[in-house]
Amino acid sequence: MAIATSLTEKTDEQKAITEMVRQFVDNEVLPIAEEHDHEDKFPEHVVEQMKELGLFGVTIPEEFGGMGLDLTTYAMIVEELSRGWISVSGIVNTHFIGSYLLMKFGTDEQKQSFLPRMATGELRAAFSLSEPEVGSDVQGIKSTAKKLDDGYWQLNGQKMWVTNGLMSGVVFVLMKSDPHADPPHKGMTCFITEKEPGVSENTGDFKGLDVPPKIKKMGYKGVESTELIYDGYISSPDRILGGEEHGVGKGFAQMMDALEVGRVNVAARGVGIAQRALELALRYSQERKTFGKPIAQHQAIQFKLADMATKIEAARLLTFKAARMKDAGERSDLEAGMAKLFASETGKEVVEEAFRIHGGYGYSKEYEIERLYRDAPLLLIGEGTSEIQRMVIGKKLLERNKI
Ligand SMILES: Cc1cc2nc3c(=O)[nH]c(=O)nc-3n(C[C@H](O)[C@H](O)[C@H](O)COP(=O)(O)OP(=O)(O)OC[C@H]3O[C@@H](n4cnc5c(N)ncnc54)[C@H](O)[C@@H]3O)c2cc1C
C-alpha cells in the first residue's frame, strides 16, 4: 500500500474508499437516520448494503476475504460513517475490535473458523468487558469461567452495556478464570462465545447465554445495547482466545490492547459527528436571518464556526497521528488516549455550538442537530471515559519521561 506523506493526505486508495463511503452515507444513511433514531429501529437495510460494500472486512487480511486495510484507512471510513449516524459506525466498531482480537491473538484454527465469515459480515461480533458494577475498573469484574472435569469451561455472570449484544453471532467476553490471582488481571481470560443472532434465549450448543431486552438510551439508537447473562454456558477450551495453553490468564492484556485501537476508532467517531454538526451550522447560519442579515454575518457566530472548524481539524490530526503510529508498529498508547480524549470532547462541544446556532429549532425533532445532541455524549463514555483517558495519558507521560 502507498504511504501518504503528511498526516491528513490520503493515498489514492484512501481517497477512493472514503469517497465511496461518503456517497453511501449521503445516499443511504442520512436519509433514514432520523426515522430509525426516533423509532429506535435497527437499520437492517443499511447493514445489508454495508456487507455488500465489504465494510465489515476493512481491516481483515485478504487471505480471509477482507480488504486488508490499515487502521488509518479504517479511521477515515469511521469518520465518514459517523458523519451520517454514529449508530451505524457502532455496528462496525465492536466487530472491528473482535476482528482485531482474532487477528492479533487468535490461533490459526480460530482465525480460519471466524475471520472469513466476519469479513463478509455474515457473522458479526460484539465484545464485552463491562458489568453492572464495573466499567472503568475492569480488574473488578466478577463473571467467572471455571474449568470442569471434562476439560470444558463453564461461564457464569452478568455483563452490561454490550453493543450489538442481540444481533451479533459471536461475543468476545472477559471472564475471571482464577479468582485468587494477584493482581486480579493475571487471572482473566477472553472467551470467544458463539450465539444465535437476534435470539434472546439461546438453546442447543449455545444454551446458557441469554440476552435481556435492550437498554433504553437517550441516543445512540438503532444499534442495541444489552446485558448478557451467562448461566452455565459451556465453552470448549478451543474457544479461549489464543488457545488454552497461551490464552488462559491473558484476557485482560488482550482486551487492553484492543481498546487502544478502539480508542482511535472512537476518536474518528468524534471527528465525524463534529464534522456533520459543523456542516449543519454552516448551512443554517447562512439561511437564518436576524437583525436584517444572515446570522453567519454576526461576528459572534463566525467566531463559533471558526472555533468549531479549528477543533475538528486538531482532533482529526490527533486521530490520524495515533492511527499512523500504530500502523507503523510504533507505541501509540499515549497518542490513542490523547486522540480519544480530545476528539470525543470536541464532538460534544462542536455539536453543542451547532445546537446553539440553531436557536429554538435545534430543540425540535424536525432538525438533525437534535439527534446529534443526544448521540455525542456517548463518545465521552465508551472505550474509557475522559477521566480514564487522562489517567492513561498522565501515566504514559511519566513513564516516557522518567527522571
Ligand atoms: C451506549 C453504551 C455502549 C457501551 N458498549 C460497551 C460494549 O460494547 N462493551 C463493553 O464492555 N462496555 C460497553 N460500554 C460500557 C462503557 O465502557 C462503560 O460505561 C465505561 O467504561 C464507564 O464505566 P461505568 O459506566 O461503569 O462508569 P464508572 O466506572 O462507574 O465511572 C463513573 C464515573 O467515575 C469516573 N471515574 C471512575 N474511576 C475514576 C478514577 N479512578 N478517577 C477519576 N474518575 C473516575 C468515570 O470517569 C465516570 O465519570 C458501553 C456504554 C454505553 C453507555
The ligand as an SDF file (V2000), in Angstrom:
LIG
                    3D

 53 58  0  0  0  0  0  0  0  0999 V2000
  -24.1600    3.0490   24.9440 C   0  0  0  0  0  0  0  0  0  0  0  0
  -23.0090    2.3280   25.5790 C   0  0  0  0  0  0  0  0  0  0  0  0
  -22.3960    1.2950   24.8960 C   0  0  0  0  0  0  0  0  0  0  0  0
  -21.3740    0.5660   25.5110 C   0  0  0  0  0  0  0  0  0  0  0  0
  -20.8430   -0.5220   24.8490 N   0  0  0  0  0  0  0  0  0  0  0  0
  -19.9800   -1.3420   25.5260 C   0  0  0  0  0  0  0  0  0  0  0  0
  -19.5410   -2.5690   24.9270 C   0  0  0  0  0  0  0  0  0  0  0  0
  -19.8620   -2.8860   23.7780 O   0  0  0  0  0  0  0  0  0  0  0  0
  -18.7600   -3.3950   25.6580 N   0  0  0  0  0  0  0  0  0  0  0  0
  -18.3760   -3.0950   26.9350 C   0  0  0  0  0  0  0  0  0  0  0  0
  -17.6550   -3.8830   27.5490 O   0  0  0  0  0  0  0  0  0  0  0  0
  -18.7520   -1.9200   27.5230 N   0  0  0  0  0  0  0  0  0  0  0  0
  -19.5420   -1.0440   26.8440 C   0  0  0  0  0  0  0  0  0  0  0  0
  -19.9730    0.1210   27.4280 N   0  0  0  0  0  0  0  0  0  0  0  0
  -19.5790    0.4020   28.8040 C   0  0  0  0  0  0  0  0  0  0  0  0
  -18.5740    1.5370   28.9310 C   0  0  0  0  0  0  0  0  0  0  0  0
  -17.3190    1.0800   28.5010 O   0  0  0  0  0  0  0  0  0  0  0  0
  -18.5700    1.9900   30.3950 C   0  0  0  0  0  0  0  0  0  0  0  0
  -19.8160    2.6200   30.6540 O   0  0  0  0  0  0  0  0  0  0  0  0
  -17.4310    2.9400   30.6830 C   0  0  0  0  0  0  0  0  0  0  0  0
  -16.1940    2.2670   30.6460 O   0  0  0  0  0  0  0  0  0  0  0  0
  -17.5870    3.6050   32.0480 C   0  0  0  0  0  0  0  0  0  0  0  0
  -17.8440    2.6740   33.0570 O   0  0  0  0  0  0  0  0  0  0  0  0
  -19.0750    2.8860   34.0530 P   0  0  0  0  0  0  0  0  0  0  0  0
  -20.2550    3.2610   33.2650 O   0  0  0  0  0  0  0  0  0  0  0  0
  -19.1540    1.6910   34.9290 O   0  0  0  0  0  0  0  0  0  0  0  0
  -18.6580    4.1290   34.9210 O   0  0  0  0  0  0  0  0  0  0  0  0
  -17.7470    4.0990   36.2730 P   0  0  0  0  0  0  0  0  0  0  0  0
  -16.5250    3.2960   36.0570 O   0  0  0  0  0  0  0  0  0  0  0  0
  -18.6470    3.6900   37.3890 O   0  0  0  0  0  0  0  0  0  0  0  0
  -17.3840    5.6100   36.4050 O   0  0  0  0  0  0  0  0  0  0  0  0
  -18.3030    6.5950   36.8840 C   0  0  0  0  0  0  0  0  0  0  0  0
  -17.6030    7.9660   36.8550 C   0  0  0  0  0  0  0  0  0  0  0  0
  -16.4450    7.9380   37.6860 O   0  0  0  0  0  0  0  0  0  0  0  0
  -15.3030    8.3060   36.9270 C   0  0  0  0  0  0  0  0  0  0  0  0
  -14.1660    7.5470   37.4220 N   0  0  0  0  0  0  0  0  0  0  0  0
  -14.0580    6.1880   37.5490 C   0  0  0  0  0  0  0  0  0  0  0  0
  -12.8670    5.8780   38.0660 N   0  0  0  0  0  0  0  0  0  0  0  0
  -12.1820    7.0380   38.2450 C   0  0  0  0  0  0  0  0  0  0  0  0
  -10.8880    7.3830   38.7540 C   0  0  0  0  0  0  0  0  0  0  0  0
  -10.0140    6.4480   39.1340 N   0  0  0  0  0  0  0  0  0  0  0  0
  -10.5320    8.6980   38.8250 N   0  0  0  0  0  0  0  0  0  0  0  0
  -11.4020    9.6440   38.4130 C   0  0  0  0  0  0  0  0  0  0  0  0
  -12.6520    9.3950   37.9380 N   0  0  0  0  0  0  0  0  0  0  0  0
  -13.0200    8.1150   37.8460 C   0  0  0  0  0  0  0  0  0  0  0  0
  -15.6590    7.9640   35.4880 C   0  0  0  0  0  0  0  0  0  0  0  0
  -14.8670    8.7090   34.5860 O   0  0  0  0  0  0  0  0  0  0  0  0
  -17.1240    8.3570   35.4630 C   0  0  0  0  0  0  0  0  0  0  0  0
  -17.2260    9.7480   35.3140 O   0  0  0  0  0  0  0  0  0  0  0  0
  -20.9290    0.9230   26.8060 C   0  0  0  0  0  0  0  0  0  0  0  0
  -21.5200    2.0160   27.4620 C   0  0  0  0  0  0  0  0  0  0  0  0
  -22.5400    2.7110   26.8630 C   0  0  0  0  0  0  0  0  0  0  0  0
  -23.1650    3.8610   27.6060 C   0  0  0  0  0  0  0  0  0  0  0  0
  1  2  1  0
  2  3  1  0
  2 52  2  0
  3  4  2  0
  4  5  1  0
  4 50  1  0
  5  6  2  0
  6  7  1  0
  6 13  1  0
  7  8  2  0
  7  9  1  0
  9 10  1  0
 10 11  2  0
 10 12  1  0
 12 13  2  0
 13 14  1  0
 14 15  1  0
 14 50  1  0
 15 16  1  0
 16 17  1  0
 16 18  1  0
 18 19  1  0
 18 20  1  0
 20 21  1  0
 20 22  1  0
 22 23  1  0
 23 24  1  0
 24 25  2  0
 24 26  1  0
 24 27  1  0
 27 28  1  0
 28 29  2  0
 28 30  1  0
 28 31  1  0
 31 32  1  0
 32 33  1  0
 33 34  1  0
 33 48  1  0
 34 35  1  0
 35 36  1  0
 35 46  1  0
 36 37  1  0
 36 45  1  0
 37 38  2  0
 38 39  1  0
 39 40  1  0
 39 45  2  0
 40 41  1  0
 40 42  2  0
 42 43  1  0
 43 44  2  0
 44 45  1  0
 46 47  1  0
 46 48  1  0
 48 49  1  0
 50 51  2  0
 51 52  1  0
 52 53  1  0
M  END
$$$$
